[in-house]
Structures are given as structure tokens and as C-alpha cells.
Amino acid sequence: MMKKTLVLLLGCLLVAEVSSAQSRATTKLQKFSVTVTLDGAQPGDTVLLKAYRPKQETIDTSMVKEGGMFSFQRDTLLSAGMYSLDVGGRTLDFFISEGEPQDFNIQYNLNEGLLSAQFAGSPENQALVAYIHFMREQQMRRQQLQQLIQSNGERPDSAALLNAQMEDLIREVRNKWTEVETAHSGKMIALFISSIREPEPAPFTVTDSSANIDSLRQDYYYMFFKEHFFDNYDLSSPYHLQMPFYAQALNTYFTRVLRPERQEALRQLARLVEKLNGNKPLYRYTVRELYDLYKSVPYPDLEGLFLEVGTKYIVERPDMWDSSYVDRIAFNIELASKNPVGEKATDLKLTDVAGSAISLYDVQAAYTVLYFYNPQCGACAEVTPKVHKTYQDYKSKGVQLFAVYVDRDKDVWMKYVMDNKYVDWINVWDADESAAIYSKYDLHAIPMIYLLDDNKVIKAKDLTQGELDLWLSQLTAAE
């Protein structure tokens, strides 16, 4: 009986010990801990731990100790994503993936960054370093080959051999991409590779020997690149917003790849958004970014495009958004729909500094700048002198400026006008509030600048001072 009791007791103790060990292991796994040895830093230097979301946000700070040592410790795991150690603007990026170790050591040189980094206990980041070294070597080889190709342009045999070597180099890079993606499937490094991996078009061929081959080749590759730009992006991934690459690609595509043509922008936006319907966070990010982008786009054919984006992808898709955000965008769209580009501006009958009535339609000018502002607004105080300078530069070319004070303190307004000698343009205000300016014009922010032609048709709206200057320089130069 005693022996049986001892066996049971030992069994209980063993179970308890195993349970305790498992508990300790679980506790260890649930913590983020990184210890860094940094060459080139000074004791007392501040280190920022930043997360990409997709812009960088500082989430923790540390301080370099003697010997270049510092660490970051957290009681919980970091979410999957891309992170950065920042010492005085010099950074080291690294990945954290689901299921990967978050207790590791880093050693690197501040001046060399990722090329010098060694990650102990983080296979994914060690693979990242190896990839960076590989790409640096390939880049050096590419530069050498390009120089040799240029210097051997008149030697067909040598040029052909060098071009073949260049093709081999490109294949090696593509094979490396596949190798990394396969070895780290589902990890942040694989998502990174797919984000930078360009789609591969079929070789360009042409049968018409009389055609402009170079022009046709350029058009072929442009059309392919435009239509397949996002092919290698896994748009179902929840991690694109924890890295900067999708955000960069989105901006590049809609500002540099696409030509500023309204229908093409809408077509490509629709194609992209359709792929995002199953990824609500990425859908919301994409639509918000493009809504904001097209609010300030400088191309006439894209004026007001944000209204269509906001209506179709926000107001008409309430399932994707908080109701308060939908209501706010709907209100902004309603405001922005007043006095749209291409239509005649609503007349305003206001009062000038002498107390006389004056109408916007009374202004006789080739172009009228309609400027809404308030001297007590910080942005207005900064912009108004620049707008006045622009007006002075163009008033001899048939430009007039209708400056509308939008607040109620007449003395403040009058003093500002006189003190700054803004008396060479038309100064007006709504003395008795009968003009109801805010109900007629979109003044979601001030200063607000509209540009009208000689018939008071709106050429552009919501301009910055720089955009106004550009518009006037182009319009007056064409006459």
C-alpha cells in the first residue's frame, strides 16, 4: 500500500513538474524579447521601435548602453508585420510572422544596416539578410554587364554573349524569388517578395517590318504592366497594412503608371476594388487613399473624380464602413457637388470695404480667382500673402481676384486688409448674412480657391496656391 501511494505521489509530482514546465514555456512564447548589440552607436543614444501600419508608428523606446547593447521586452507578442529599429534616423527593418520566434538577438553595424545584420534565433530574418546580400551581388553584376554591353555595342558577337549573361542574371533573381517564397510560404518575407516581384510578360514579337518597332515595344510593355501591376499581390492577405509596400505601390500605380484619364482611372479602380471585396481592411484603406488622392489631383480630366469614388465605394457600400464615416462622406459629397467644375459659379452679392453692394457677376475679367478666407485662420494667414503675390503676377494678364471674408468681425477684417495693403483686389463680405455663402459653396476648409473663366464657369476648385499659380501660368501662356 505504501509503495502504491509513493508511485501515485511521484506521478502527481511529475505531472505537476511537466505542467509547470509547459506553463513556463507558454509564458516565454507569449512575450516579445529582442536583445541588440549595435556597433557604431554611443551610450545614451535613443532607439525607437517602430511598426509599419503601413506608415511607421513608434511603439516603444530604449537606450543604448555601454558596449552598444539595448533591448526591447514586452509581456505580449507583437502582431505579425514589419518593424524597424531607428537610431537617429538610421534604421534596421525586420519581420515578425505568425508562429515565428519573438525571442531573438540581433547584431549589426549602425552605418551598414541590414547588410551587416546577424539574427540569432530568427530564421526568417536571417533569410532576409541572405536575400539582401544576394540582391546586392546581382545588382553589382548587372551594373558591370550594362557597362560591358554599352562598350561592346559595335561587336555583335560580344553583345549577344553579354545579353545572354544578362538574361541568365534575371533568371537567377526570379529563381531566388521563387526559392524564398517557397521556403517561407505564408510568412512576411514571402509577402514582401511577392510585393516587389513584377509580372512577367511574354516576349514582344512583331511581324510588320515597316512598323515603328521601338514605339510598339514600349506600348506593349506599358499595356502589360498597367493591366497586370497587382497580379503578384495576394490581396486576400491581412498583412499588407503591416508593411509599406502595398501603400507605395498603390500611390505609384494611380499617380505614375496610369495616365491622367478619367475613364481609365475609374476602370482600373473598379478592377482593383473588386479583388478587395473579401478583404475589408484593405478595401477600406485603398478606397480612403484614392478618395483623398483624387480630392487634390492637379489634372483637369480628373477633377471631381473623388465624388464618384466616394459615392460608389463609400456611400453606396455602407456594409464596409462605420455609419458615422458614411454620413460624413455623404455630407462632404453633397457640399462638393455644389458649384462643380465645368458649371457656372453661383452668383454672390456681397458688400465691399466701402459698404457698397457688389456681385461676383459684376467682375469683368478673363479669369476670376474666387478666394474664401479668414484673417484669423492660421492656414489663411500663411497662404494669403502668397495668393496676393500670384495675383500681382497675373493681374496685368486679365486676372481679377474676388476675396471673400467668411466671418463676422468687420473691424478685424478691415484692419487686416489695410495693414497688409490688400486693396488692389476686390474685398467683400456677407454683411447681413443674406448671401448664405456656406449653403452655396463647398467651404469644407479655408482658405478655399476657385478659378473662373470670363463667363464665370468654374475651371478648377479647391486649389492650393501653387496649383493656382500653375493654372494661371498655363492659361495665360496659351493666349
ROFI-390869 format. One record per residue (C-alpha): x, y negated, z; residue in three letters. Coordinates in steps of 0.02 Angstrom, whole numbers, padded with zeros to 5 digits, always signed. Layout:
XYZALA...
END
This chain:
+00000+00000+00000MET+00143-00119+00045MET+00231-00080-00120LYS+00073-00115-00220LYS+00050-00280-00128THR+00229-00331-00166LEU+00206-00290-00351VAL+00048-00395-00358LEU+00133-00538-00267LEU+00283-00533-00384LEU+00164-00529-00531GLY+00073-00682-00468CYS+00237-00772-00439LEU+00294-00727-00615LEU+00132-00789-00692VAL+00145-00949-00591ALA+00326-00974-00647GLU+00281-00944-00830VAL+00133-01060-00814SER+00244-01192-00734SER+00373-01175-00872ALA+00239-01188-01005GLN+00170-01342-00916SER+00343-01422-00913ARG+00368-01381-01098ALA+00198-01452-01141THR+00236-01609-01042THR+00401-01628-01134LYS+00316-01607-01302LEU+00191-01742-01260GLN+00324-01877-01242LYS+00421-01981-01364PHE+00604-01999-01320SER+00743-02062-01431VAL+00921-02099-01373THR+01032-02201-01488VAL+01219-02231-01499THR+01246-02385-01606LEU+01415-02438-01673ASP+01434-02624-01707GLY+01309-02690-01579ALA+01351-02792-01425GLN+01293-02755-01247PRO+01138-02858-01214GLY+01077-02856-01395ASP+00889-02835-01405THR+00820-02688-01504VAL+00643-02688-01570LEU+00548-02528-01605LEU+00430-02567-01748LYS+00290-02469-01829ALA+00230-02490-02008TYR+00040-02512-02013ARG+00078-02544-02159PRO+00159-02709-02110LYS+00283-02700-01969GLN+00223-02723-01791GLU+00336-02722-01638THR+00277-02589-01516ILE+00423-02584-01392ASP+00589-02665-01347THR+00753-02604-01273SER+00926-02674-01239MET+01097-02613-01296VAL+01207-02556-01151LYS+01394-02527-01140GLU+01455-02407-01273GLY+01313-02456-01391GLY+01186-02348-01301MET+01000-02382-01288PHE+00842-02278-01284SER+00653-02282-01301PHE+00544-02175-01189GLN+00354-02158-01195ARG+00236-02049-01096ASP+00140-02004-01254THR+00186-01951-01429LEU+00196-02080-01567LEU+00068-02062-01705SER+00133-02000-01872ALA+00209-02137-01977GLY+00364-02234-02023MET+00459-02327-01888TYR+00606-02444-01880SER+00742-02494-01757LEU+00779-02679-01779ASP+00935-02763-01707VAL+00943-02945-01759GLY+00859-02910-01925GLY+00965-02759-01969ARG+00854-02606-01973THR+00855-02417-01973LEU+00698-02333-02037ASP+00644-02157-01987PHE+00493-02043-01996PHE+00381-01963-01867ILE+00271-01821-01933SER+00135-01720-01850GLU+00212-01569-01764GLY+00391-01630-01785GLU+00505-01656-01633PRO+00493-01825-01549GLN+00638-01797-01431ASP+00797-01828-01529PHE+00960-01926-01536ASN+01023-02049-01667ILE+01198-02111-01700GLN+01232-02243-01833TYR+01332-02397-01880ASN+01237-02560-01874LEU+01318-02626-02033ASN+01292-02466-02134GLU+01117-02421-02077GLY+01038-02261-02140LEU+01191-02210-02241LEU+01288-02186-02079SER+01147-02111-01976ALA+01151-01941-01895GLN+00992-01870-01819PHE+01013-01731-01691ALA+00850-01638-01659GLY+00753-01714-01806SER+00769-01607-01963PRO+00652-01718-02063GLU+00756-01874-02034ASN+00918-01781-02066GLN+00842-01730-02233ALA+00801-01915-02263LEU+00983-01962-02236VAL+01040-01823-02354ALA+00918-01886-02486TYR+00981-02066-02469ILE+01161-02006-02492HIS+01109-01905-02645PHE+01020-02054-02723MET+01168-02169-02690ARG+01284-02048-02780GLU+01162-02034-02925GLN+01147-02222-02936GLN+01336-02240-02947MET+01343-02107-03083ARG+01203-02194-03177ARG+01294-02360-03175GLN+01453-02278-03239GLN+01359-02191-03379LEU+01270-02351-03429GLN+01436-02441-03443GLN+01508-02299-03548LEU+01354-02294-03660ILE+01368-02481-03693GLN+01554-02469-03732SER+01529-02319-03848ASN+01382-02387-03945GLY+01477-02378-04110GLU+01532-02198-04082ARG+01379-02089-04117PRO+01454-01926-04053ASP+01512-02002-03889SER+01349-02098-03865ALA+01247-01940-03893ALA+01351-01845-03765LEU+01334-01984-03638LEU+01146-01998-03667ASN+01133-01811-03637ALA+01225-01833-03472GLN+01103-01971-03426MET+00958-01853-03461GLU+01041-01723-03350ASP+01056-01850-03211LEU+00871-01895-03225ILE+00826-01710-03216ARG+00933-01690-03060GLU+00840-01831-02975VAL+00672-01757-03021ARG+00727-01586-02960ASN+00782-01666-02795LYS+00611-01745-02776TRP+00529-01576-02801THR+00650-01492-02682GLU+00617-01618-02541VAL+00428-01616-02567GLU+00425-01425-02564THR+00538-01407-02413ALA+00441-01536-02311HIS+00264-01514-02377SER+00137-01611-02275GLY+00271-01717-02190LYS+00301-01905-02202MET+00458-01881-02306ILE+00358-01786-02438ALA+00229-01926-02442LEU+00372-02051-02461PHE+00444-01955-02609ILE+00276-01942-02696SER+00250-02129-02670SER+00410-02175-02762ILE+00400-02039-02894ARG+00345-02112-03059GLU+00232-02010-03175PRO+00325-01929-03321GLU+00258-01970-03495PRO+00277-01857-03644ALA+00417-01911-03761PRO+00372-02053-03877PHE+00354-02000-04060THR+00300-02095-04214VAL+00276-02040-04395THR+00259-02209-04480ASP+00437-02257-04528SER+00382-02431-04579SER+00312-02474-04407ALA+00399-02582-04278ASN+00467-02436-04178ILE+00529-02537-04030ASP+00362-02625-04008SER+00264-02462-04023LEU+00379-02377-03898ARG+00358-02520-03775GLN+00168-02516-03793ASP+00164-02327-03774TYR+00259-02326-03611TYR+00165-02477-03543TYR-00004-02397-03577MET+00051-02233-03498PHE+00123-02320-03344PHE-00033-02427-03324LYS-00153-02280-03334GLU-00051-02161-03225HIS+00027-02279-03098PHE-00055-02196-02946PHE-00051-02015-03010ASP+00079-01957-02885ASN-00005-02036-02735TYR-00102-01917-02625ASP-00245-02037-02600LEU-00329-01919-02477SER-00184-01937-02354SER-00223-02025-02189PRO-00042-02086-02177TYR-00024-02213-02317HIS-00064-02354-02197LEU+00076-02298-02081GLN+00204-02333-02219MET+00238-02488-02327PRO+00245-02402-02497PHE+00061-02397-02545TYR+00039-02579-02493ALA+00188-02629-02601GLN+00126-02525-02748ALA-00050-02597-02737LEU+00016-02775-02745ASN+00139-02734-02884THR+00007-02650-02991TYR-00125-02785-02982PHE-00007-02934-02992THR+00133-02875-03107ARG+00084-02718-03202VAL-00091-02769-03255LEU-00107-02916-03372ARG-00221-03054-03307PRO-00376-02994-03400GLU-00540-02989-03305ARG-00619-02832-03379GLN-00458-02732-03369GLU-00434-02782-03186ALA-00612-02727-03147LEU-00591-02563-03241ARG-00431-02515-03152GLN-00502-02569-02984LEU-00654-02457-03012ALA-00541-02310-03059ARG-00437-02330-02903LEU-00582-02357-02783VAL-00672-02203-02850GLU-00522-02098-02795LYS-00529-02175-02621LEU-00711-02140-02578ASN-00660-01993-02468GLY-00527-02093-02376ASN-00620-02229-02283LYS-00469-02318-02202PRO-00376-02328-02368LEU-00534-02381-02460TYR-00560-02524-02336ARG-00378-02578-02343TYR-00375-02577-02534THR-00536-02674-02555VAL-00490-02804-02424ARG-00319-02833-02503GLU-00391-02854-02677LEU-00534-02963-02616TYR-00406-03080-02536ASP-00289-03069-02686LEU-00421-03124-02810TYR-00480-03267-02700LYS-00319-03361-02739SER-00268-03289-02908VAL-00198-03426-03022PRO-00262-03358-03189TYR-00419-03436-03266PRO-00487-03270-03330ASP-00483-03200-03153LEU-00569-03348-03070GLU-00713-03290-02960GLY-00666-03106-02980LEU-00664-03088-02791PHE-00853-03119-02793LEU-00878-02961-02895GLU-00757-02863-02786VAL-00843-02921-02626GLY-01018-02888-02692THR-00986-02716-02768LYS-00866-02641-02643TYR-00914-02726-02479ILE-01092-02795-02480VAL-01161-02650-02584GLU-01061-02520-02485ARG-01114-02553-02304PRO-01077-02371-02261ASP-00892-02413-02273MET-00891-02565-02158TRP-00946-02638-01993ASP-01109-02732-02016SER-01034-02894-01949SER-00899-02890-02083TYR-01026-02857-02221VAL-01131-03003-02159ASP-00979-03118-02157ARG-00926-03071-02333ILE-01105-03089-02396ALA-01112-03264-02319PHE-00944-03310-02397ASN-01001-03246-02566ILE-01159-03348-02553GLU-01055-03503-02517LEU-00928-03466-02653ALA-01068-03439-02779SER-01113-03622-02763LYS-01030-03725-02897ASN-00940-03581-02984PRO-00803-03607-03111VAL-00873-03643-03283GLY-01029-03732-03223GLU-01062-03917-03198LYS-01022-03976-03023ALA-01167-04031-02912THR-01175-04219-02903ASP-01134-04304-02738LEU-01200-04478-02697LYS-01090-04546-02558LEU-01028-04708-02479THR-00859-04787-02510ASP-00749-04885-02388VAL-00837-05048-02433ALA-01007-04974-02392GLY-01062-04962-02573SER-01150-04810-02646ALA-01053-04710-02774ILE-01092-04549-02866SER-00971-04413-02921LEU-01051-04427-03092TYR-01006-04614-03097ASP-00823-04567-03111VAL-00759-04588-03289GLN-00603-04484-03312ALA-00530-04347-03422ALA-00508-04245-03263TYR-00577-04274-03089THR-00498-04198-02935VAL-00633-04171-02803LEU-00542-04167-02636TYR-00632-04124-02472PHE-00530-04159-02315TYR-00525-04222-02136ASN-00376-04326-02073PRO-00386-04238-01904GLN-00364-04067-01983CYS-00184-04005-01967GLY-00180-03925-02138ALA-00256-04080-02216CYS-00126-04192-02135ALA+00009-04086-02218GLU-00074-04068-02388VAL-00150-04241-02417THR+00016-04334-02446PRO+00064-04201-02574LYS-00105-04215-02661VAL-00083-04404-02665HIS+00088-04382-02746LYS+00012-04265-02876THR-00124-04393-02911TYR+00003-04532-02934GLN+00099-04422-03057ASP-00055-04393-03166TYR-00171-04543-03146LYS-00094-04626-03299SER-00146-04473-03399LYS-00331-04494-03364GLY-00344-04410-03194VAL-00453-04482-03055GLN-00470-04418-02877LEU-00632-04418-02777PHE-00579-04397-02594ALA-00723-04343-02483VAL-00707-04364-02294TYR-00812-04222-02219VAL-00825-04276-02036ASP-00919-04415-01944ARG-00792-04534-01863ASP-00786-04679-01984LYS-00653-04775-01886ASP-00532-04628-01888VAL-00559-04606-02074TRP-00540-04790-02118MET-00382-04809-02015LYS-00305-04655-02095TYR-00342-04718-02271VAL-00273-04892-02237MET-00120-04837-02137ASP-00067-04717-02273ASN-00115-04833-02417LYS-00229-04706-02498TYR-00327-04846-02580VAL-00284-04807-02761ASP-00407-04663-02770TRP-00593-04657-02730ILE-00627-04636-02543ASN-00804-04585-02494VAL-00902-04505-02352TRP-01080-04449-02314ASP-01129-04600-02207ALA-01307-04546-02168ASP-01284-04359-02199GLU-01411-04366-02340SER-01291-04286-02465ALA-01289-04121-02367ALA-01114-04081-02431ILE-01097-03914-02340TYR-01258-03847-02414SER-01199-03886-02591LYS-01015-03844-02591TYR-00911-03698-02531ASP-00807-03776-02392LEU-00757-03616-02303HIS-00591-03702-02271ALA-00519-03875-02287ILE-00435-03953-02374PRO-00534-03893-02525MET-00487-03942-02701ILE-00595-03932-02858TYR-00539-03984-03032LEU-00672-04050-03152LEU-00663-04097-03336ASP-00735-04254-03416ASP-00912-04181-03411ASN-00891-04130-03228LYS-00880-03947-03274VAL-00777-03852-03146ILE-00612-03794-03219LYS-00545-03721-03056ALA-00586-03720-02871LYS-00509-03679-02702ASP-00340-03735-02769LEU-00181-03763-02671THR-00088-03925-02703GLN+00043-03828-02801GLY-00091-03745-02909GLU-00173-03914-02939LEU-00007-03984-02998ASP+00016-03835-03115LEU-00159-03852-03187TRP-00139-04037-03220LEU+00032-04016-03298SER-00036-03885-03419GLN-00197-03978-03459LEU-00118-04148-03487THR+00027-04075-03587ALA-00096-03995-03708ALA-00173-04163-03752GLU
END
